Structures are given as structure tokens and as C-alpha cells.
Amino acid sequence: MASLVFPLLACFLMATASAGNFYQEFDITWGDGRGKILDNGQLLTLALDKASGSGFQSKNEYLFGKIDMQLKLVPGNSAGTVTAYYLSSQGPTHDEIDFEFLGNLSGEPYTLHTNVFTQGKGNREMQFHLWFNPTEDFHTYSILWNPEHVIFMVDGTPIRDFKNMESKGVAFPKSQPMRIYSSLWNADDWATQGGRVKTDWTKAPFTASYRNFNADACIWSSGTSSCNSQKSDWWNQELDSTGQERMRWAQENYMIYNYCTDLKRFPQGLPPECSIA
Ligand SMILES: *[C@@H]1O[C@H](CO)[C@@H](O)[C@H](O)[C@H]1NC(C)=O
């Protein structure tokens, strides 16, 4: 028994340890020193000041996976700042899965903005407030992406489930490998309270932090995909009744915008994925 358990455990620990190292998994791509990898690769920070923001991207491209990252957002008066954390492929018909955190005045809630682009087309915004202060501690933001679902999760609670509805003519992201990107930038022309509240540069630099990255994912390399773990966990995963109940709780209590109920915006009719199956 012990001889069977030990190698499995060792293998699991190795995979987890390597997945968490920012030096191995990411490149800081812009910001002229404002993005930093610290603590032997265990921590990454992005900063924004009046001259520039900063950003990073994954070395790997992924085609499906369960991808977790812990973020601690810009504290205090973060109005005007946006921390974007997303998966994206490239080109005019790209696919994209977005988390964007829109800052706010001290004491006012962050907005978590989500979107899904398929074949270059987005316009699928859903926005939430959070049930905790996302600047006090690290919280886990996850994307479960398999051939049937893109599920957004916050600390394990599903908040959004974009289902494969190719049968209704809605494109689903399933053939374009995506990288992970993140950036911290100034968007005070629109981000906070519709652009009315501007960035207070006397509070700069603004900093967001990242740790405990984990990708249980299929890595794309020269035209083939290889999965670094037992993909069966997440490959067939969908929301069970508890998951659906949790998602209903999050949407009923914390969702502040849903494109699927915005009849004014879609006078010709809501997008096809909005009608309940
Ligand atoms: C900021 O706070 C206001 C007031 O509580 C809220 O309506 C808004 O959704 C918050 N988020 C942003 C990004 O403006």
C-alpha cells in the first residue's frame, strides 16, 4: 500500500511546486521594471504610476484547463485603476476569457467584470460585486475551461457558466490556444462609476499582487496539446446541484450587470446563448 501511495504523492507535489513558480511560468512583458517577480518566484507584483502601468503573460499557451491564480488587488483609493487577468488567443477572430477588476474609492466596492469572446466577438459582459474586500487578502480566481463549459469561479464559488451552445449557432472557444495575460493600467476615462471618478495620482504607485498560480491544463506546443495531469478531473466537469445553487446565490446577491437581461441594448432580441436551454 505505502509503495503505491508514495510515488503518486511525490508526483503530485512536484507538479504543484513547478506550477507555482512565476519565473518558470511567466514573463513580465511591459512596464519598465514596474512588474516584479519576488520571493524566489512565489510572488509577482504589478505597479501603476502616472507614467505607466505594467503587465505579464504566460510562457505557455493552453488549450483547455483549470487555471487558478490568487490576486490581492490595489488597496485604498483604487479608483480609475483596472487590473485585468485573462486568457486570450491572437488575431482578429481570437477567443478570450476575461476577469477585470475595476477599482473604486476607499470603502466602495470593486467591480468584477467578466466577458467571453469567441471568434473575435465579445459583448457578453456580466459584472459583480464581491462578498469580501479583495484588497485585504489574496483570493482565488479560477477559470475552468473544457469543451462544454467556461466556468468562472471566485474562491471556488462559480459565478458564471458560459456553456457550449454551438448547437444554437454560438461559437465556443475550443480550437485556439490561449495565453494568460495580466495587466494593471489606468482607465479613469471609463472604469470607475462610469468615468466620473478619476485616478488620484498622489496615491501612486498602485500595486496588485499575485501568488499560488496553478494550471491543471493542456499545454499547446508546436501544434499538439499535452495535458500535465489527469485531465479527467476537470475535462468532464460541470456544475453539480451544489455548484448551481452557489452560482445562483452569487448571481442573485452580487451580480450588478448581465448582458442577457439588457433588453435596451439588444432591441432586436437577446443573443441566442441568453435563452435558457
Ligand atoms: C463603485 O462604487 C459605486 C457606489 O457604491 C458602485 O455603484 C460601483 O459599482 C462601484 N464600482 C465601480 C467600478 O464603479
PDBQT file of the ligand as one rigid body, heavy atoms in Angstrom, charges set to zero:
ROOT
HETATM    1  C1  LIG A 301     -18.008  51.826  -7.071  1.00  0.00    +0.000 C 
HETATM    2  O1  LIG A 301     -18.924  52.165  -6.055  1.00  0.00    +0.000 OA
HETATM    3  C2  LIG A 301     -20.217  52.534  -6.512  1.00  0.00    +0.000 C 
HETATM    4  C3  LIG A 301     -21.016  53.021  -5.326  1.00  0.00    +0.000 C 
HETATM    5  O2  LIG A 301     -21.063  52.038  -4.321  1.00  0.00    +0.000 OA
HETATM    6  C4  LIG A 301     -20.841  51.340  -7.219  1.00  0.00    +0.000 C 
HETATM    7  O3  LIG A 301     -22.096  51.704  -7.750  1.00  0.00    +0.000 OA
HETATM    8  C5  LIG A 301     -19.922  50.865  -8.351  1.00  0.00    +0.000 C 
HETATM    9  O4  LIG A 301     -20.444  49.668  -8.922  1.00  0.00    +0.000 OA
HETATM   10  C6  LIG A 301     -18.530  50.593  -7.814  1.00  0.00    +0.000 C 
HETATM   11  N1  LIG A 301     -17.597  50.126  -8.821  1.00  0.00    +0.000 N 
HETATM   12  C7  LIG A 301     -17.157  50.865  -9.844  1.00  0.00    +0.000 C 
HETATM   13  C8  LIG A 301     -16.132  50.243 -10.702  1.00  0.00    +0.000 C 
HETATM   14  O5  LIG A 301     -17.536  51.982 -10.124  1.00  0.00    +0.000 OA
ENDROOT
TORSDOF 0
